[in-house]
Amino acid sequence: AGEHFVSTLRNLHRRPTLVALVSCESAGRSGDQRSSHIALGPQLADAGIGAVLAMSDQIKATTAAAALPIFFDEVVKHGYVDLAAAVMRNQLQAVADDWWQPVLFMRLRDGQIYASK
């Protein structure tokens, strides 16, 4: 259950810096404020995870499959998850009508999960 997953991560001595959830509605449903508070993505951010990439609404598997390589390639380049999410969404916009569905929840002050060389 989602609550158990959140609780487990919250209780870790050293939490992950980044979690990517590639499941529909892990960021909630658009237009439904209640779902955005009970969705797994925001709960993980509240539990202290530095950055959580989650999906709003019913994202297509093809969009998610296209999104993740872009996102992680960008993260590897520079370590900034917010920039990586922006680049990912920008590139998805040209190929997918549900390009807007990946959502980033972030607790990092500067958006960087590691310092690049």
DSSP file (Angstrom, degrees, kcal/mol; ACC not computed):
  #  RESIDUE AA STRUCTURE BP1 BP2  ACC     N-H-->O    O-->H-N    N-H-->O    O-->H-N    TCO  KAPPA ALPHA  PHI   PSI    X-CA   Y-CA   Z-CA
    1    1 A A     >        0   0    0      0, 0.0     4,-1.9     0, 0.0     3,-0.4   0.000 360.0 360.0 360.0 149.7    0.0    0.0    0.0
    2    2 A G  H  >  +     0   0    0      1,-0.2     4,-2.6     2,-0.2     5,-0.2   0.868 360.0  56.5 -57.0 -39.9    1.1    3.6   -0.7
    3    3 A E  H  > S+     0   0    0      1,-0.2     4,-2.5     2,-0.2    -1,-0.2   0.888 107.0  49.3 -61.7 -38.7    0.9    4.5    3.0
    4    4 A H  H  > S+     0   0    0     -3,-0.4     4,-2.6     2,-0.2    -1,-0.2   0.901 110.6  50.3 -67.0 -41.2    3.3    1.7    3.9
    5    5 A F  H  X S+     0   0    0     -4,-1.9     4,-2.3     2,-0.2     5,-0.2   0.932 112.8  46.1 -62.0 -46.8    5.8    2.8    1.2
    6    6 A V  H  X S+     0   0    0     -4,-2.6     4,-2.7     1,-0.2    -2,-0.2   0.928 113.5  49.2 -62.3 -46.0    5.7    6.4    2.4
    7    7 A S  H  X S+     0   0    0     -4,-2.5     4,-1.8    -5,-0.2    -2,-0.2   0.900 109.9  51.6 -61.1 -42.2    6.1    5.3    6.0
    8    8 A T  H  < S+     0   0    0     -4,-2.6     4,-0.4     1,-0.2    -1,-0.2   0.934 113.7  43.1 -61.5 -47.2    9.0    3.1    5.1
    9    9 A L  H >< S+     0   0    0     -4,-2.3     3,-1.1     1,-0.2    -2,-0.2   0.889 111.0  55.5 -67.1 -38.4   10.9    5.8    3.2
   10   10 A R  H 3< S+     0   0    0     -4,-2.7    -1,-0.2     1,-0.2    -2,-0.2   0.853 108.2  49.7 -61.3 -34.1   10.1    8.4    5.9
   11   11 A N  T 3< S+     0   0    0     -4,-1.8    -1,-0.2    -5,-0.2    -2,-0.2   0.452  84.0 113.2 -88.9  -0.3   11.7    6.2    8.6
   12   12 A L    <   -     0   0    0     -3,-1.1     3,-0.3    -4,-0.4    -3,-0.0  -0.470  67.3-137.7 -69.7 142.1   14.9    5.5    6.7
   13   13 A H  S    S+     0   0    0      1,-0.3     2,-0.5    -2,-0.1    -1,-0.1   0.894 100.7  28.6 -63.8 -39.2   18.0    7.0    8.3
   14   14 A R  S    S-     0   0    0     -3,-0.0    -1,-0.3     0, 0.0     3,-0.1  -0.934  85.8-156.9-126.6 107.0   19.1    8.1    4.8
   15   15 A R        -     0   0    0     -2,-0.5    -5,-0.1    -3,-0.3    35,-0.0  -0.429  28.1 -95.6 -81.6 154.7   16.3    8.8    2.4
   16   16 A P        -     0   0    0      0, 0.0    34,-0.8     0, 0.0    35,-0.1  -0.360  23.3-143.5 -63.0 149.9   16.6    8.7   -1.4
   17   17 A T  S    S+     0   0    0      1,-0.3    34,-1.7    32,-0.2     2,-0.4   0.807  83.9  27.8 -82.3 -32.5   17.2   12.0   -3.0
   18   18 A L  E     -a   51   0A   0     32,-0.2     2,-0.4    31,-0.1    -1,-0.3  -0.996  60.4-178.5-137.0 133.9   15.1   11.3   -6.1
   19   19 A V  E     -a   52   0A   0     32,-2.1    34,-2.5    -2,-0.4     2,-0.5  -1.000   9.9-160.4-128.8 132.5   12.1    9.0   -6.7
   20   20 A A  E     -a   53   0A   0     -2,-0.4     2,-0.6    32,-0.2    34,-0.2  -0.966   3.7-165.7-114.0 122.5   10.4    8.5  -10.0
   21   21 A L        -     0   0    0     32,-3.6     2,-0.5    -2,-0.5    34,-0.2  -0.927   6.6-176.0-109.0 112.8    6.9    7.2  -10.0
   22   22 A V        +     0   0    0     -2,-0.6     2,-0.4    32,-0.1    32,-0.1  -0.418  46.9 108.6-107.6  56.8    5.7    6.0  -13.4
   23   23 A S  S >  S-     0   0    0     -2,-0.5     3,-1.6    32,-0.0    32,-0.6  -0.983  77.3 -93.0-131.6 144.9    2.2    5.1  -12.5
   24   24 A C  T 3  S+     0   0    0     -2,-0.4    34,-0.2     1,-0.3    32,-0.1  -0.232 104.9   6.2 -58.6 139.4   -1.0    6.9  -13.4
   25   25 A E  T >  S+     0   0    0     32,-2.0     3,-0.9     3,-0.2    15,-0.3   0.635  79.2 134.1  64.0  19.3   -2.3    9.5  -11.0
   26   26 A S  T <  S+     0   0    0     -3,-1.6    15,-3.5    29,-0.5    30,-0.2   0.659  84.2  41.1 -70.2 -12.6    0.8    9.3   -8.7
   27   27 A A  T 3  S-     0   0    0     28,-2.7    -1,-0.3     1,-0.5    29,-0.2   0.354 125.3-108.8-105.8   0.4    0.6   13.1   -8.7
   28   28 A G  B <   -c   56   0B   0     -3,-0.9    29,-2.4    27,-0.5    -1,-0.5  -0.500  42.9 -57.1 102.3-174.9   -3.2   13.1   -8.5
   29   29 A R    >   -     0   0    0      3,-0.4     3,-1.9    27,-0.2     7,-0.2  -0.899  56.8-107.0-107.6 136.0   -5.9   14.0  -10.9
   30   30 A S  T 3  S+     0   0    0     -2,-0.4     3,-0.1     1,-0.3    -2,-0.0  -0.326 104.5  18.6 -61.7 140.2   -5.9   17.4  -12.6
   31   31 A G  T 3  S+     0   0    0      1,-0.1     2,-0.6     2,-0.0    -1,-0.3   0.460 101.4 101.8  80.6   1.0   -8.7   19.6  -11.3
   32   32 A D    <>  -     0   0    0     -3,-1.9     4,-1.4     1,-0.2    -3,-0.4  -0.854  46.0-177.4-121.6  94.1   -9.1   17.6   -8.1
   33   33 A Q  H  > S+     0   0    0     -2,-0.6     4,-0.8     1,-0.2    -1,-0.2   0.847  82.5  58.2 -61.9 -34.5   -7.4   19.2   -5.2
   34   34 A R  H >> S+     0   0    0      1,-0.2     4,-1.2     2,-0.2     3,-0.9   0.922 105.0  49.9 -61.9 -42.9   -8.3   16.4   -2.8
   35   35 A S  H 3> S+     0   0    0     -3,-0.3     4,-1.4     1,-0.3    -1,-0.2   0.827 103.3  60.4 -67.6 -29.4   -6.5   13.8   -5.0
   36   36 A S  H 3< S+     0   0    0     -4,-1.4    -1,-0.3     1,-0.2    -2,-0.2   0.731 106.3  47.8 -71.0 -19.2   -3.4   16.0   -5.1
   37   37 A H  H << S+     0   0    0     -3,-0.9    -1,-0.2    -4,-0.8    -2,-0.2   0.745 117.6  39.2 -89.2 -25.7   -3.1   15.8   -1.3
   38   38 A I  H  < S+     0   0    0     -4,-1.2    -2,-0.2    -3,-0.1    -3,-0.1   0.507  89.9 112.3-101.7  -5.7   -3.6   12.0   -1.1
   39   39 A A  S  X S-     0   0    0     -4,-1.4     4,-1.4    -5,-0.2   -13,-0.1  -0.280  75.9-118.6 -66.9 155.4   -1.5   11.1   -4.1
   40   40 A L  H  > S+     0   0    0    -15,-0.3     4,-2.3     1,-0.2     5,-0.2   0.873 105.6  60.2 -65.1 -41.0    1.7    9.2   -3.6
   41   41 A G  H  > S+     0   0    0    -15,-3.5     4,-1.9     1,-0.2    -1,-0.2   0.945 108.4  41.1 -56.3 -55.0    4.0   11.9   -5.1
   42   42 A P  H  > S+     0   0    0      0, 0.0     4,-2.5     0, 0.0    -1,-0.2   0.857 112.7  56.1 -63.8 -33.3    3.2   14.7   -2.8
   43   43 A Q  H  X S+     0   0    0     -4,-1.4     4,-1.4     2,-0.2    -2,-0.2   0.903 107.0  49.4 -64.9 -39.3    3.2   12.3    0.2
   44   44 A L  H  <>S+     0   0    0     -4,-2.3     5,-2.1     2,-0.2     4,-0.3   0.902 110.4  50.0 -66.1 -39.9    6.8   11.3   -0.6
   45   45 A A  H ><5S+     0   0    0     -4,-1.9     3,-1.5     1,-0.2    -2,-0.2   0.919 110.2  50.4 -62.9 -42.3    7.8   14.9   -0.9
   46   46 A D  H 3<5S+     0   0    0     -4,-2.5    -1,-0.2     1,-0.3    -2,-0.2   0.800 103.7  60.9 -63.3 -27.9    6.2   15.6    2.5
   47   47 A A  T 3<5S-     0   0    0     -4,-1.4    -1,-0.3    -5,-0.2    -2,-0.2   0.505 129.0 -94.1 -79.5  -3.5    8.1   12.6    3.9
   48   48 A G  T < 5S+     0   0    0     -3,-1.5     2,-0.3     1,-0.3    -3,-0.2   0.561  71.8 149.5 105.9   8.8   11.4   14.3    3.1
   49   49 A I      < -     0   0    0     -5,-2.1    -1,-0.3     1,-0.1   -32,-0.2  -0.615  45.3-137.2 -73.2 133.4   12.3   12.9   -0.4
   50   50 A G  S    S+     0   0    0    -34,-0.8    57,-3.4    -2,-0.3    58,-0.9   0.890  80.3   4.8 -62.1 -43.3   14.3   15.7   -2.2
   51   51 A A  E     -aB  18 106A   0    -34,-1.7   -32,-2.1    55,-0.2     2,-0.4  -0.992  61.9-170.2-147.2 136.2   12.6   15.3   -5.6
   52   52 A V  E     -aB  19 105A   0     53,-3.1    53,-2.9    -2,-0.3     2,-0.6  -0.981   7.9-159.9-130.2 119.0    9.7   13.2   -6.7
   53   53 A L  E     +aB  20 104A   0    -34,-2.5   -32,-3.6    -2,-0.4     2,-0.3  -0.887  28.4 165.2 -95.0 121.3    8.7   12.8  -10.4
   54   54 A A  E     - B   0 103A   0     49,-2.9    49,-3.5    -2,-0.6     2,-0.5  -0.835  33.2-112.6-134.2 169.0    5.1   11.6  -10.5
   55   55 A M  E     - B   0 102A   0    -32,-0.6   -28,-2.7    -2,-0.3   -27,-0.5  -0.900  18.3-146.4-113.9 131.3    2.4   11.4  -13.1
   56   56 A S  B     -c   28   0B   0     45,-2.6   -27,-0.2    -2,-0.5   -30,-0.1  -0.704  63.4 -21.4 -89.8 143.5   -0.8   13.3  -13.2
   57   57 A D  S    S-     0   0    0    -29,-2.4   -32,-2.0    -2,-0.3     2,-1.1  -0.061 115.5 -27.8  57.8-156.7   -4.0   11.7  -14.6
   58   58 A Q  S    S-     0   0    0    -34,-0.2     2,-0.2   -33,-0.1    -1,-0.2  -0.738  70.4-166.5 -95.6  88.0   -3.9    8.7  -17.0
   59   59 A I        -     0   0    0     -2,-1.1     2,-0.1     1,-0.1   -35,-0.1  -0.505  24.1-112.0 -76.8 143.2   -0.5    9.1  -18.7
   60   60 A K     >  -     0   0    0     -2,-0.2     4,-2.3     1,-0.1     5,-0.2  -0.474  17.2-127.9 -72.8 144.7    0.1    7.0  -21.8
   61   61 A A  H  > S+     0   0    0      1,-0.2     4,-2.5     2,-0.2     5,-0.2   0.859 110.7  55.6 -60.3 -35.3    2.7    4.3  -21.5
   62   62 A T  H  > S+     0   0    0      2,-0.2     4,-1.6     1,-0.2    -1,-0.2   0.873 107.5  48.5 -67.1 -35.9    4.3    5.6  -24.7
   63   63 A T  H  > S+     0   0    0      2,-0.2     4,-2.3    -3,-0.2    -2,-0.2   0.930 112.7  47.3 -68.6 -45.1    4.6    9.1  -23.2
   64   64 A A  H  X S+     0   0    0     -4,-2.3     4,-2.0     1,-0.2    -2,-0.2   0.906 111.2  51.9 -62.0 -41.0    6.1    7.7  -19.9
   65   65 A A  H  < S+     0   0    0     -4,-2.5    -1,-0.2     1,-0.2    -2,-0.2   0.846 113.8  43.8 -65.2 -33.6    8.5    5.6  -21.9
   66   66 A A  H  X S+     0   0    0     -4,-1.6     4,-0.9    -5,-0.2    -1,-0.2   0.826 112.6  54.2 -76.8 -32.5    9.6    8.6  -23.9
   67   67 A A  H  X S+     0   0    0     -4,-2.3     4,-2.6     1,-0.2    -2,-0.2   0.913  98.1  58.8 -71.1 -45.5    9.8   10.9  -20.8
   68   68 A L  H  X S+     0   0    0     -4,-2.0     4,-2.8     1,-0.2     5,-0.3   0.882 102.7  49.5 -62.2 -44.5   12.1    8.9  -18.6
   69   69 A P  H  > S+     0   0    0      0, 0.0     4,-2.3     0, 0.0    -1,-0.2   0.912 113.7  48.2 -60.8 -38.8   15.2    8.7  -20.8
   70   70 A I  H  X S+     0   0    0     -4,-0.9     4,-2.2     2,-0.2    -2,-0.2   0.960 113.8  46.8 -62.7 -50.0   15.1   12.4  -21.4
   71   71 A F  H  X S+     0   0    0     -4,-2.6     4,-2.4     1,-0.2    -1,-0.2   0.942 116.2  42.4 -58.4 -51.8   14.7   13.2  -17.7
   72   72 A F  H  X S+     0   0    0     -4,-2.8     4,-2.4     1,-0.2    -1,-0.2   0.855 111.2  55.0 -70.4 -33.8   17.4   10.9  -16.5
   73   73 A D  H  X S+     0   0    0     -4,-2.3     4,-1.7    -5,-0.3    -1,-0.2   0.923 111.4  46.2 -60.6 -42.4   19.8   11.9  -19.3
   74   74 A E  H  X>S+     0   0    0     -4,-2.2     4,-1.7    -5,-0.2     5,-0.5   0.906 110.6  51.8 -67.0 -42.0   19.4   15.5  -18.2
   75   75 A V  H  X5S+     0   0    0     -4,-2.4     4,-2.3     1,-0.2    -2,-0.2   0.925 109.6  50.3 -60.2 -43.5   19.8   14.7  -14.5
   76   76 A V  H  <5S+     0   0    0     -4,-2.4    -1,-0.2     1,-0.2    -2,-0.2   0.872 107.1  56.3 -62.4 -37.2   23.1   12.9  -15.3
   77   77 A K  H  <5S-     0   0    0     -4,-1.7    -1,-0.2    -5,-0.2    -2,-0.2   0.907 134.9  -8.4 -61.4 -44.1   24.3   15.9  -17.3
   78   78 A H  H  <5S-     0   0    0     -4,-1.7    38,-0.6     2,-0.1    -2,-0.2   0.545  81.7-120.5-138.5 -13.0   24.0   18.5  -14.6
   79   79 A G     << +     0   0    0     -4,-2.3    34,-3.3    -5,-0.5     2,-0.8   0.407  68.1 128.9  84.6  -3.8   22.2   17.2  -11.5
   80   80 A Y  B  >  -D  112   0C   0     -6,-0.3     4,-2.1    32,-0.3    32,-0.3  -0.774  36.4-172.5 -90.5 110.5   19.3   19.8  -11.6
   81   81 A V  H  > S+     0   0    0     30,-2.5     4,-2.4    -2,-0.8     5,-0.2   0.847  83.6  53.9 -72.9 -33.3   16.0   17.9  -11.4
   82   82 A D  H  > S+     0   0    0     29,-0.7     4,-1.9     2,-0.2    -1,-0.2   0.909 111.7  44.9 -68.4 -39.8   13.9   21.0  -12.1
   83   83 A L  H  > S+     0   0    0     28,-0.2     4,-2.6     2,-0.2     5,-0.2   0.903 112.2  53.0 -66.3 -41.5   15.8   21.8  -15.3
   84   84 A A  H  X S+     0   0    0     -4,-2.1     4,-2.4     1,-0.2    -2,-0.2   0.902 109.3  48.7 -60.7 -41.6   15.7   18.1  -16.3
   85   85 A A  H  X S+     0   0    0     -4,-2.4     4,-2.5     2,-0.2    -1,-0.2   0.891 111.3  50.0 -66.2 -39.3   11.9   18.1  -15.8
   86   86 A A  H  X S+     0   0    0     -4,-1.9     4,-2.4     2,-0.2    -2,-0.2   0.924 112.2  46.5 -65.2 -44.8   11.5   21.3  -17.9
   87   87 A V  H  X S+     0   0    0     -4,-2.6     4,-2.5     2,-0.2     5,-0.2   0.921 112.6  51.6 -62.3 -43.6   13.6   19.9  -20.7
   88   88 A M  H  X S+     0   0    0     -4,-2.4     4,-2.5    -5,-0.2    -2,-0.2   0.940 112.1  44.6 -58.8 -49.8   11.7   16.6  -20.6
   89   89 A R  H  X S+     0   0    0     -4,-2.5     4,-1.8     1,-0.2    -1,-0.2   0.883 111.7  53.7 -65.4 -37.7    8.3   18.4  -20.8
   90   90 A N  H  X S+     0   0    0     -4,-2.4     4,-0.6    -5,-0.2    -1,-0.2   0.924 112.5  43.4 -62.0 -44.7    9.5   20.7  -23.6
   91   91 A Q  H >< S+     0   0    0     -4,-2.5     3,-0.8     1,-0.2     4,-0.4   0.867 112.2  53.2 -70.3 -35.8   10.7   17.7  -25.7
   92   92 A L  H >X S+     0   0    0     -4,-2.5     4,-2.4     1,-0.2     3,-1.7   0.833  94.6  71.2 -66.3 -31.3    7.5   15.7  -25.0
   93   93 A Q  H 3< S+     0   0    0     -4,-1.8    -1,-0.2     1,-0.3    -2,-0.2   0.813  95.2  53.6 -56.6 -31.2    5.4   18.6  -26.1
   94   94 A A  T << S+     0   0    0     -3,-0.8    -1,-0.3    -4,-0.6    -2,-0.2   0.678 122.6  25.4 -77.0 -17.5    6.4   18.0  -29.7
   95   95 A V  T <4 S+     0   0    0     -3,-1.7     2,-0.4    -4,-0.4    -2,-0.2   0.542 115.7  49.8-125.8 -10.2    5.4   14.3  -29.7
   96   96 A A    ><  -     0   0    0     -4,-2.4     3,-1.0     1,-0.1    -1,-0.2  -0.994  53.9-150.6-140.7 135.6    2.7   13.7  -27.1
   97   97 A D  T 3  S+     0   0    0     -2,-0.4     3,-0.3     1,-0.3    -1,-0.1   0.641 103.7  53.6 -77.4 -12.6   -0.6   15.3  -26.3
   98   98 A D  T >   +     0   0    0      1,-0.2     3,-1.7    -6,-0.1    -1,-0.3  -0.055  69.4 126.2-107.7  31.8   -0.2   14.3  -22.6
   99   99 A W  T <   +     0   0    0     -3,-1.0    -1,-0.2     1,-0.3    -6,-0.2   0.734  66.1  61.6 -59.2 -26.0    3.3   16.0  -22.3
  100  100 A W  T 3  S+     0   0    0     -3,-0.3    -1,-0.3     1,-0.2    -2,-0.1   0.535  79.9  87.2 -81.5  -7.7    2.1   18.0  -19.3
  101  101 A Q    <   +     0   0    0     -3,-1.7   -45,-2.6   -46,-0.1     2,-0.4   0.791  61.8  88.7 -74.8 -28.8    1.4   15.0  -17.1
  102  102 A P  E     -B   55   0A   0      0, 0.0     2,-0.4     0, 0.0   -47,-0.2  -0.570  63.6-170.1 -67.3 128.6    4.8   14.4  -15.5
  103  103 A V  E     -B   54   0A   0    -49,-3.5   -49,-2.9    -2,-0.4     2,-0.5  -0.948  14.3-144.5-124.1 139.7    4.9   16.6  -12.4
  104  104 A L  E     -B   53   0A   0     -2,-0.4     2,-0.5   -51,-0.2   -51,-0.2  -0.917   8.4-168.5-108.5 125.4    7.9   17.4  -10.2
  105  105 A F  E     -B   52   0A   0    -53,-2.9   -53,-3.1    -2,-0.5     2,-0.4  -0.957  21.0-177.0-106.1 126.9    7.5   17.7   -6.4
  106  106 A M  E     +B   51   0A   0     -2,-0.5   -55,-0.2   -55,-0.2   -56,-0.1  -0.981  35.3 173.9-137.6 137.4   10.7   19.2   -5.0
  107  107 A R        +     0   0    0    -57,-3.4     2,-0.2    -2,-0.4   -56,-0.2   0.355  53.3 114.5-112.4  -1.7   12.1   20.1   -1.6
  108  108 A L        -     0   0    0    -58,-0.9     5,-0.1     1,-0.1    -2,-0.0  -0.514  60.8-144.8 -75.8 135.8   15.5   20.9   -2.8
  109  109 A R  S    S+     0   0    0     -2,-0.2    -1,-0.1     1,-0.2    -3,-0.0   0.896  98.4  23.9 -68.5 -39.9   16.5   24.6   -2.3
  110  110 A D  S    S-     0   0    0      2,-0.2    -1,-0.2    -3,-0.0     3,-0.1   0.413 103.8-118.1-108.4   1.5   18.6   24.8   -5.5
  111  111 A G  S    S+     0   0    0      1,-0.2   -30,-2.5   -31,-0.1   -29,-0.7   0.473  74.8 123.2  80.1   0.7   17.0   22.0   -7.5
  112  112 A Q  B     -D   80   0C   0    -32,-0.3   -32,-0.3     1,-0.1    -1,-0.2  -0.841  41.7-173.2-105.2 128.1   20.3   20.1   -7.7
  113  113 A I  S    S+     0   0    0    -34,-3.3     2,-0.3    -2,-0.5    -1,-0.1   0.662  78.8   4.2 -91.7 -17.0   20.6   16.5   -6.4
  114  114 A Y  S    S-     0   0    0    -35,-0.5     2,-0.5   -36,-0.1    -1,-0.3  -0.972  81.1-102.4-158.6 156.0   24.3   16.4   -6.9
  115  115 A A        -     0   0    0     -2,-0.3   -36,-0.1    -3,-0.1     2,-0.1  -0.694  37.3-139.7 -83.1 123.5   27.1   18.8   -7.9
  116  116 A S              0   0    0    -38,-0.6   -38,-0.1    -2,-0.5   -39,-0.1  -0.419 360.0 360.0 -79.1 160.0   28.2   18.2  -11.5
  117  117 A K              0   0    0     -2,-0.1    -1,-0.1     0, 0.0   -39,-0.1   0.460 360.0 360.0 -81.7 360.0   31.9   18.3  -12.4
